[in-house]
Amino acid sequence: MRKLLLLAFSLIVLRVNSQTATPRQQFPGLFEAVQTSTIFPDNKTFVDAVPKQDPALIMKAYNEQKDKPGFNLQAFVLANFNVPVSHNNFQTDISAGIRKHIDTLWQVLQRRPDEAKPFSSTLALPNPYIVPGGRFREIYYWDSYFTMLGLQESHQVKVIHNMVENFAYLIDKYGFIPNGNRSYYLTRSQPPFFAMMVNLLAKIEGDKVLVHFRPQLIREYEYWMYNWQAIGADGATHRVVKMPDGNLLNRYWDESDEPREESYIKDVEAAKESKQPPAQFYRNIRAAAASGWDFSTRWFDASGKLPTIQTTDIIPVDLNCLLYNLEMTIARSLNQIQNAKLAKMYRYRANRRRNAILKYCWNQKTGWFDDYNWKLKKQSDVETLAGEFPLEFKIASDEQARLIADGLKNNFLKPGGLVTTPNFSGQQWDAPNGWAPLQYMAIDGLEKYNYNTLARDIATRWLKLNIRVFKQTGKLLEKYNVVDTQLTAGGGEYPLQDGFGWTNGVLLHLVNRYHIDTQQLEKTPAEVQN
């Protein structure tokens, strides 16, 4: 009997490992050969490809053939893998208007429940979901909240509910929400917006939602606070950092210190330019990917160069605001089941976090919320739109909110909306680029402190830019150049992507929020004169 149990357990382990093994683990040698070649310009292509047979058989054939004269690596890969295609056959009808375009895109970007494919990097999900678009063929964690804002406006409540259930499923299965539903993302998460998703759904379906998802809310919190009681003399463990006053704050972290599989060659080449040991550099690169801001001078030293990336040394203000919201949401969910004692504990933790954010991240000299470098024991010199997050969660005082509003207006507001940082570094999360999620968080936060005129101005500039580009190209893009609205956005590790989930969601939300006449905005200057 004991042997049968051991055999059954071994089979389970083998099945789980085959489902979560990454392409690099499945195809040692072949993986590196492909990713360092020019077969696919984008390293993400191969890690998303689906093997046509058992990886062991593919590796056996590869090792037998690779050193023979005339071996063609590209032909071998195409014969043994189904390669993904980023584009679709959807043709935009610009004349139908942007609302019709977005309504149609919800269908184009929706994916059915996944069938578990042996040896694929896809982590199967049980319910339909929306992908961002382009090369992003899977669900992405923080993208999805902003996509949901648009789905709400389109009355697609069932899709929202399905997506939240998918994230709860991921928490139950893996203990956290990965960056995306791919095996190569199982070492990191992304900005923890799950509590915001649950709160959004609760506004639609009632507070029963808080009770339903309470176990997953708590489990996500435990992921972010993992091993906090074991913090040693170095002051940090995984995602938790003990501050000088004993309070706990969080950082972004990835459990791996290897090159990212989806950006393998770029990481390997970048590591050669860094003075950091490769493992440290890769960890910092991966942690920045976990932040969603990949990449920005926000994570670099004063030189503003990628080789100096130091993400794991940074206490991000936005991350800790999101975790404050998670703690408060858990407390609310516990109140629903009348567990006042445990709810009080989570409110206590939230209050301590709020006080720590105000202590370590508020810069009295600049009047801005900055990240905090816990290694150097100083605030960051780079002002970023992450400083707007304390407004969204009502952490800032009225005076701090006034200074933030002034800073947004004077230092970040450009013709097309808010620039991400003032730095023109060539990185995509710096000037001149603007991103939909950060526009939304600023607008929503400003309105919570009654800076309604500024909020509407930001929204109008952003919408005009989105719609002008749509009229010219028939596309809604991942990011935009908000400084020179006649140019496209730049930077990043891949070409500009269209689709695009969070742009669609925020645009539709803002149009309805401010009762914008999109047909008027869609008119060209000549049409307006006529």
C-alpha positions as CSV (number, residue, x, y, z in Angstrom):
1,M,0.0,0.0,0.0
2,R,2.8,2.4,0.9
3,K,4.5,1.7,-2.4
4,L,1.3,2.5,-4.3
5,L,0.9,5.8,-2.4
6,L,4.5,6.7,-3.2
7,L,4.0,5.8,-6.8
8,A,0.8,7.9,-7.0
9,F,2.6,10.8,-5.3
10,S,5.5,10.5,-7.8
11,L,3.0,10.6,-10.7
12,I,1.4,13.8,-9.3
13,V,4.8,15.5,-8.9
14,L,5.8,14.5,-12.5
15,R,2.5,15.9,-13.8
16,V,2.9,19.2,-11.9
17,N,6.5,19.5,-13.0
18,S,5.6,18.9,-16.7
19,Q,2.9,21.6,-16.4
20,T,5.2,24.2,-14.8
21,A,8.6,23.5,-16.2
22,T,9.8,26.4,-18.3
23,P,11.1,26.2,-21.8
24,R,14.7,26.6,-20.7
25,Q,14.2,23.7,-18.3
26,Q,12.6,21.5,-20.9
27,F,15.0,22.3,-23.7
28,P,18.6,22.8,-22.2
29,G,21.0,23.8,-25.0
30,L,18.3,24.1,-27.6
31,F,16.7,27.0,-25.7
32,E,20.0,28.9,-25.6
33,A,20.8,28.2,-29.2
34,V,17.4,29.5,-30.4
35,Q,17.4,32.6,-28.1
36,T,20.9,33.7,-29.1
37,S,20.1,33.2,-32.8
38,T,18.2,35.5,-35.1
39,I,15.4,33.0,-35.9
40,F,12.9,35.0,-33.9
41,P,13.5,38.8,-33.4
42,D,11.5,38.6,-30.2
43,N,12.7,36.1,-27.5
44,K,9.1,35.8,-26.4
45,T,8.2,33.9,-29.5
46,F,10.0,30.7,-28.7
47,V,9.0,30.5,-25.1
48,D,5.3,30.8,-26.2
49,A,5.7,28.1,-28.9
50,V,4.0,24.8,-28.2
51,P,6.1,21.6,-28.7
52,K,4.6,19.1,-31.1
53,Q,5.8,16.1,-29.1
54,D,7.3,15.2,-25.8
55,P,10.3,17.5,-25.1
56,A,12.5,14.5,-24.3
57,L,12.0,13.2,-27.9
58,I,12.7,16.7,-29.3
59,M,15.9,16.9,-27.2
60,K,17.0,13.5,-28.3
61,A,16.5,14.4,-32.0
62,Y,18.3,17.8,-31.4
63,N,21.3,16.2,-29.8
64,E,21.6,13.6,-32.6
65,Q,21.3,16.2,-35.4
66,K,22.8,19.5,-34.2
67,D,26.5,18.6,-35.0
68,K,25.8,17.1,-38.4
69,P,26.7,18.9,-41.5
70,G,23.9,21.0,-42.9
71,F,21.9,21.1,-39.7
72,N,19.4,24.0,-40.0
73,L,18.3,25.2,-36.5
74,Q,15.3,27.2,-37.9
75,A,14.0,24.3,-39.9
76,F,14.4,22.0,-36.8
77,V,12.4,24.4,-34.6
78,L,9.6,24.9,-37.1
79,A,9.3,21.2,-37.6
80,N,9.0,20.5,-33.9
81,F,7.1,23.5,-32.5
82,N,3.9,25.4,-33.3
83,V,5.0,29.0,-33.3
84,P,2.5,31.6,-32.1
85,V,1.3,34.5,-34.3
86,S,0.9,37.9,-32.7
87,H,-1.4,39.5,-35.2
88,N,-5.1,38.8,-35.9
89,N,-7.3,39.3,-38.9
90,F,-9.4,42.0,-37.3
91,Q,-9.8,45.1,-39.6
92,T,-10.7,48.4,-38.0
93,D,-13.7,50.3,-39.3
94,I,-12.5,53.8,-38.3
95,S,-15.7,55.4,-39.6
96,A,-17.8,53.3,-37.1
97,G,-16.1,55.3,-34.2
98,I,-14.0,54.4,-31.3
99,R,-16.8,53.0,-29.1
100,K,-17.7,50.4,-31.7
101,H,-14.0,49.7,-32.1
102,I,-13.6,48.9,-28.4
103,D,-16.8,46.9,-28.2
104,T,-15.5,44.7,-31.1
105,L,-12.1,44.4,-29.6
106,W,-13.5,42.9,-26.4
107,Q,-14.4,39.9,-28.6
108,V,-11.1,39.9,-30.5
109,L,-9.1,40.0,-27.2
110,Q,-11.2,37.5,-25.3
111,R,-9.8,34.0,-24.9
112,R,-11.8,30.9,-24.0
113,P,-11.0,28.7,-21.0
114,D,-7.6,27.1,-21.6
115,E,-7.3,23.4,-22.4
116,A,-4.2,22.1,-20.6
117,K,-1.7,21.5,-23.4
118,P,1.1,19.1,-22.5
119,F,4.5,20.8,-22.3
120,S,3.1,24.3,-23.2
121,S,4.3,27.3,-21.2
122,T,0.6,28.3,-20.8
123,L,-0.8,27.9,-17.3
124,A,-4.4,26.9,-18.1
125,L,-7.2,29.0,-16.7
126,P,-10.8,27.8,-16.1
127,N,-12.7,30.8,-17.3
128,P,-12.7,33.2,-20.3
129,Y,-10.4,36.2,-20.0
130,I,-9.1,39.3,-21.9
131,V,-5.5,39.5,-23.1
132,P,-3.7,42.9,-23.7
133,G,-3.0,42.2,-27.4
134,G,0.0,42.0,-29.7
135,R,2.8,39.9,-28.3
136,F,1.0,39.7,-25.0
137,R,-1.0,36.5,-25.7
138,E,-1.8,35.7,-22.1
139,I,-3.6,37.3,-19.2
140,Y,-1.5,39.9,-17.3
141,Y,-2.0,40.7,-13.7
142,W,-2.1,44.5,-13.2
143,D,-3.2,45.2,-16.8
144,S,-6.4,43.4,-16.1
145,Y,-7.8,45.8,-13.5
146,F,-7.7,48.7,-16.0
147,T,-9.2,46.4,-18.7
148,M,-12.0,45.7,-16.2
149,L,-12.8,49.4,-15.9
150,G,-13.8,49.4,-19.6
151,L,-15.6,46.0,-19.3
152,Q,-17.7,47.6,-16.6
153,E,-18.7,50.4,-18.9
154,S,-19.5,47.9,-21.6
155,H,-21.7,46.0,-19.1
156,Q,-19.5,42.9,-19.5
157,V,-19.9,42.0,-15.8
158,K,-19.7,38.3,-16.4
159,V,-16.3,38.7,-18.1
160,I,-15.1,40.7,-15.1
161,H,-16.3,38.0,-12.7
162,N,-14.6,35.3,-14.7
163,M,-11.3,37.2,-14.7
164,V,-11.4,37.7,-10.9
165,E,-12.2,34.0,-10.5
166,N,-9.2,33.2,-12.7
167,F,-7.0,35.2,-10.5
168,A,-8.4,33.5,-7.4
169,Y,-7.8,30.1,-9.1
170,L,-4.1,31.1,-9.7
171,I,-3.8,32.1,-6.0
172,D,-5.3,28.8,-4.9
173,K,-3.1,26.7,-7.3
174,Y,0.3,28.5,-7.1
175,G,0.0,30.6,-3.9
176,F,0.1,33.9,-5.7
177,I,-0.9,35.6,-9.0
178,P,2.0,35.3,-11.5
179,N,3.0,38.1,-13.8
180,G,1.0,36.3,-16.4
181,N,-0.3,32.8,-17.0
182,R,3.0,31.3,-18.3
183,S,5.4,28.9,-16.6
184,Y,8.3,31.3,-17.1
185,Y,6.4,33.9,-15.0
186,L,6.1,31.6,-11.9
187,T,8.9,33.3,-10.1
188,R,7.3,36.7,-9.7
189,S,4.0,38.6,-9.4
190,Q,3.1,42.1,-10.4
191,P,1.5,45.2,-8.7
192,P,-1.1,43.7,-6.3
193,F,-4.4,45.0,-7.8
194,F,-6.4,41.9,-6.8
195,A,-8.0,43.8,-3.9
196,M,-9.0,46.6,-6.3
197,M,-10.5,44.0,-8.7
198,V,-12.5,42.5,-5.8
199,N,-13.7,45.9,-4.7
200,L,-14.7,46.8,-8.2
201,L,-16.7,43.6,-8.5
202,A,-18.2,44.2,-5.0
203,K,-19.6,47.6,-6.2
204,I,-21.5,45.7,-8.9
205,E,-22.5,42.5,-7.2
206,G,-22.5,43.5,-3.5
207,D,-20.3,42.9,-0.5
208,K,-20.9,39.1,-0.7
209,V,-18.0,39.3,-3.1
210,L,-15.6,40.3,-0.3
211,V,-16.6,37.2,1.7
212,H,-16.3,35.0,-1.4
213,F,-12.8,36.1,-2.2
214,R,-11.6,36.6,1.4
215,P,-9.4,33.4,1.4
216,Q,-7.6,34.5,-1.7
217,L,-7.1,38.0,-0.5
218,I,-5.5,36.7,2.7
219,R,-3.4,34.2,0.8
220,E,-2.1,37.0,-1.5
221,Y,-1.2,39.1,1.5
222,E,0.7,36.1,2.9
223,Y,2.6,35.8,-0.3
224,W,3.7,39.5,-0.1
225,M,4.6,39.1,3.6
226,Y,6.2,35.7,3.2
227,N,8.9,34.9,5.8
228,W,8.7,38.4,7.4
229,Q,9.4,36.9,10.9
230,A,12.7,35.5,9.7
231,I,14.3,38.8,8.6
232,G,17.9,38.8,9.7
233,A,20.7,41.3,10.1
234,D,20.6,42.3,6.4
235,G,17.1,43.7,7.0
236,A,15.2,42.0,4.2
237,T,13.8,38.7,3.1
238,H,12.1,38.1,-0.3
239,R,9.5,40.9,-0.6
240,V,9.7,42.3,2.9
241,V,12.0,44.9,4.3
242,K,12.3,45.9,8.0
243,M,12.7,49.7,8.2
244,P,15.0,51.4,10.8
245,D,12.0,52.0,13.1
246,G,10.9,48.4,13.0
247,N,8.0,48.9,10.6
248,L,7.6,46.5,7.6
249,L,7.4,47.7,4.1
250,N,7.6,45.8,0.8
251,R,9.7,45.7,-2.3
252,Y,9.5,44.0,-5.7
253,W,11.3,40.6,-5.9
254,D,11.7,37.7,-8.2
255,E,12.7,34.2,-6.9
256,S,15.1,33.6,-9.8
257,D,18.5,35.1,-10.5
258,E,18.8,33.9,-14.0
259,P,18.1,35.8,-17.3
260,R,14.4,36.2,-18.1
261,E,13.5,33.5,-20.6
262,E,11.2,35.8,-22.6
263,S,14.1,38.4,-22.9
264,Y,17.0,36.1,-22.6
265,I,19.5,37.6,-25.0
266,K,18.8,41.2,-23.9
267,D,19.4,40.3,-20.3
268,V,22.6,38.4,-21.1
269,E,24.0,41.3,-23.1
270,A,23.0,43.9,-20.5
271,A,24.6,41.9,-17.7
272,K,28.0,42.2,-19.5
273,E,27.8,46.0,-19.1
274,S,27.0,45.9,-15.4
275,K,29.4,45.9,-12.5
276,Q,27.1,43.8,-10.5
277,P,27.6,40.0,-10.3
278,P,25.3,38.5,-13.0
279,A,23.0,36.9,-10.4
280,Q,22.4,40.2,-8.7
281,F,21.8,42.0,-11.9
282,Y,19.3,39.4,-13.2
283,R,17.4,39.6,-9.9
284,N,17.2,43.4,-10.2
285,I,16.0,43.1,-13.8
286,R,13.4,40.6,-12.9
287,A,12.2,42.6,-9.9
288,A,11.7,45.6,-12.2
289,A,9.6,43.3,-14.5
290,A,7.6,42.4,-11.4
291,S,6.9,46.1,-10.9
292,G,5.4,46.5,-14.3
293,W,7.8,49.4,-14.9
294,D,10.3,47.7,-17.1
295,F,12.3,49.8,-17.4
296,S,12.7,53.2,-15.9
297,T,15.3,55.5,-14.4
298,R,13.2,55.0,-11.3
299,W,15.2,51.8,-10.6
300,F,18.7,53.1,-11.6
301,D,21.4,55.0,-9.7
302,A,22.2,58.7,-10.3
303,S,23.8,57.8,-13.7
304,G,20.3,56.8,-15.0
305,K,21.8,53.8,-16.8
306,L,20.3,50.3,-17.0
307,P,23.5,48.5,-15.9
308,T,23.1,50.2,-12.5
309,I,19.6,48.8,-11.9
310,Q,18.9,48.4,-8.2
311,T,15.2,47.5,-7.9
312,T,15.6,45.3,-4.9
313,D,17.1,48.2,-2.9
314,I,14.0,50.3,-3.5
315,I,10.9,50.6,-1.3
316,P,8.3,51.5,-4.0
317,V,5.6,54.0,-2.8
318,D,2.9,52.6,-5.2
319,L,3.5,49.0,-4.1
320,N,3.0,49.8,-0.5
321,C,-0.1,51.9,-1.2
322,L,-1.6,48.8,-3.0
323,L,-0.7,46.6,0.0
324,Y,-2.3,49.2,2.4
325,N,-5.4,48.8,0.3
326,L,-5.1,45.0,0.4
327,E,-4.9,45.1,4.2
328,M,-7.9,47.4,4.5
329,T,-9.9,45.2,2.1
330,I,-9.2,42.1,4.1
331,A,-10.4,44.0,7.2
332,R,-13.6,44.8,5.4
333,S,-14.1,41.2,4.3
334,L,-13.6,40.1,7.9
335,N,-16.2,42.6,9.2
336,Q,-18.6,40.9,6.8
337,I,-18.3,37.7,8.8
338,Q,-18.2,39.6,12.1
339,N,-14.6,38.6,12.9
340,A,-13.9,41.9,14.6
341,K,-10.7,40.8,16.3
342,L,-9.0,39.7,13.1
343,A,-10.3,42.7,11.2
344,K,-8.8,45.0,13.9
345,M,-5.4,43.3,13.4
346,Y,-5.4,44.0,9.6
347,R,-6.5,47.6,10.2
348,Y,-3.7,48.0,12.7
349,R,-1.2,46.7,10.1
350,A,-2.6,49.0,7.5
351,N,-2.3,52.0,9.8
352,R,1.3,51.1,10.5
353,R,2.0,50.8,6.8
354,R,0.3,54.2,6.2
355,N,2.4,55.9,8.8
356,A,5.6,54.3,7.4
357,I,4.7,55.5,3.9
358,L,4.3,59.0,5.2
359,K,7.5,58.8,7.2
360,Y,9.8,57.3,4.5
361,C,8.3,58.3,1.2
362,W,7.1,61.8,1.7
363,N,9.7,64.3,0.6
364,Q,9.1,67.6,2.5
365,K,11.6,69.5,0.4
366,T,10.0,68.7,-3.0
367,G,6.4,68.1,-1.9
368,W,6.3,64.7,-3.5
369,F,6.0,61.1,-2.6
370,D,9.2,59.3,-3.6
371,D,10.5,55.8,-3.5
372,Y,12.9,55.0,-0.6
373,N,16.3,53.4,-1.0
374,W,16.5,51.2,2.1
375,K,20.2,50.3,1.4
376,L,21.3,54.0,1.2
377,K,18.7,55.1,3.8
378,K,17.5,58.0,1.6
379,Q,14.7,58.9,-0.7
380,S,15.1,58.5,-4.4
381,D,16.1,61.5,-6.5
382,V,13.8,60.6,-9.3
383,E,10.2,61.9,-9.2
384,T,7.8,59.6,-10.8
385,L,4.0,59.1,-11.3
386,A,4.2,56.5,-8.6
387,G,3.9,59.5,-6.2
388,E,0.3,59.8,-7.2
389,F,-0.8,56.6,-5.5
390,P,-1.2,57.9,-2.0
391,L,-4.0,60.1,-3.4
392,E,-5.9,57.1,-4.8
393,F,-6.0,55.4,-1.4
394,K,-6.5,58.6,0.7
395,I,-3.2,58.2,2.5
396,A,-2.1,61.8,1.8
397,S,-3.1,64.7,3.9
398,D,-5.0,67.6,2.3
399,E,-1.8,69.7,2.2
400,Q,0.2,66.9,0.7
401,A,-2.6,66.4,-1.9
402,R,-2.4,70.1,-2.8
403,L,1.4,69.8,-3.4
404,I,1.0,66.6,-5.4
405,A,-1.7,68.3,-7.6
406,D,0.7,71.3,-8.1
407,G,3.5,68.9,-9.0
408,L,1.4,67.0,-11.5
409,K,0.3,70.2,-13.2
410,N,3.8,71.9,-13.3
411,N,6.1,68.9,-13.8
412,F,4.2,66.1,-15.4
413,L,1.3,67.5,-17.4
414,K,2.1,67.6,-21.2
415,P,0.0,68.2,-24.3
416,G,-1.1,64.5,-24.4
417,G,-1.5,63.8,-20.7
418,L,0.9,62.9,-17.9
419,V,4.5,61.9,-18.6
420,T,5.7,58.9,-16.5
421,T,8.9,60.6,-15.3
422,P,10.6,63.8,-16.4
423,N,13.7,61.9,-17.6
424,F,14.3,61.3,-21.3
425,S,16.4,58.1,-20.9
426,G,15.2,56.0,-23.9
427,Q,13.5,53.6,-21.4
428,Q,9.8,53.1,-22.0
429,W,8.7,54.0,-18.5
430,D,10.3,57.4,-18.8
431,A,9.6,60.6,-20.8
432,P,8.2,61.1,-23.3
433,N,5.8,58.2,-22.7
434,G,2.5,58.2,-21.0
435,W,0.6,55.0,-20.0
436,A,-3.2,54.5,-19.4
437,P,-3.0,53.0,-15.9
438,L,-1.0,55.9,-14.5
439,Q,-3.4,58.5,-16.2
440,Y,-6.3,56.7,-14.5
441,M,-4.7,56.5,-11.0
442,A,-3.8,60.2,-11.1
443,I,-7.2,61.3,-12.3
444,D,-9.1,59.1,-9.8
445,G,-6.8,60.2,-7.0
446,L,-7.2,63.9,-7.8
447,E,-10.9,63.6,-7.8
448,K,-10.9,62.1,-4.3
449,Y,-9.3,65.4,-3.1
450,N,-11.7,67.5,-5.2
451,Y,-9.1,68.6,-7.8
452,N,-11.8,68.0,-10.4
453,T,-10.7,70.6,-13.0
454,L,-7.1,69.3,-13.2
455,A,-8.4,65.7,-13.3
456,R,-10.7,66.5,-16.2
457,D,-7.9,68.4,-18.0
458,I,-5.6,65.4,-17.8
459,A,-8.4,63.1,-19.0
460,T,-9.3,65.3,-21.9
461,R,-5.7,65.6,-23.1
462,W,-5.2,61.9,-22.9
463,L,-8.5,61.1,-24.7
464,K,-7.7,63.6,-27.5
465,L,-4.4,61.9,-28.1
466,N,-5.8,58.4,-28.0
467,I,-8.6,59.3,-30.5
468,R,-6.3,61.2,-32.8
469,V,-4.0,58.2,-33.2
470,F,-7.0,56.0,-33.6
471,K,-8.3,58.2,-36.5
472,Q,-4.9,58.0,-38.1
473,T,-4.0,54.4,-37.6
474,G,-7.2,52.5,-36.6
475,K,-5.3,51.3,-33.5
476,L,-5.3,51.8,-29.7
477,L,-1.8,51.5,-28.5
478,E,0.0,50.2,-25.4
479,K,1.6,53.6,-24.7
480,Y,1.7,57.1,-26.2
481,N,4.2,60.0,-26.6
482,V,2.5,62.7,-24.5
483,V,5.2,65.3,-25.0
484,D,5.1,65.5,-28.8
485,T,1.7,64.1,-29.8
486,Q,2.7,63.9,-33.4
487,L,5.3,61.2,-32.7
488,T,4.8,57.6,-31.5
489,A,6.0,56.3,-28.2
490,G,9.4,54.7,-28.1
491,G,11.8,52.7,-25.8
492,G,11.2,49.3,-24.5
493,E,12.5,45.8,-25.5
494,Y,9.9,45.3,-28.3
495,P,8.1,47.2,-31.0
496,L,5.0,49.3,-30.0
497,Q,2.1,47.0,-29.4
498,D,-1.5,47.6,-30.3
499,G,-4.7,46.1,-29.0
500,F,-4.7,47.2,-26.2
501,G,-6.4,46.0,-23.1
502,W,-5.7,48.7,-20.5
503,T,-5.8,51.6,-23.1
504,N,-9.3,50.4,-24.2
505,G,-10.5,50.1,-20.6
506,V,-9.3,53.5,-19.3
507,L,-10.4,55.3,-22.5
508,L,-13.9,54.0,-22.3
509,H,-14.1,54.7,-18.5
510,L,-13.0,58.3,-18.9
511,V,-15.3,58.9,-21.9
512,N,-18.3,57.9,-19.8
513,R,-17.0,59.5,-16.6
514,Y,-16.8,62.9,-18.1
515,H,-19.6,62.4,-20.6
516,I,-17.2,63.1,-23.5
517,D,-18.7,63.3,-27.0
518,T,-16.3,61.0,-28.8
519,Q,-17.7,61.9,-32.2
520,Q,-16.7,65.5,-31.6
521,L,-13.2,64.5,-30.5
522,E,-12.9,62.3,-33.5
523,K,-13.4,65.1,-35.9
524,T,-10.4,66.5,-37.7
525,P,-9.6,70.3,-37.4
526,A,-11.1,70.8,-40.9
527,E,-14.3,69.0,-39.9
528,V,-14.6,71.1,-36.8
529,Q,-14.3,74.3,-38.9
530,N,-17.1,73.1,-41.2
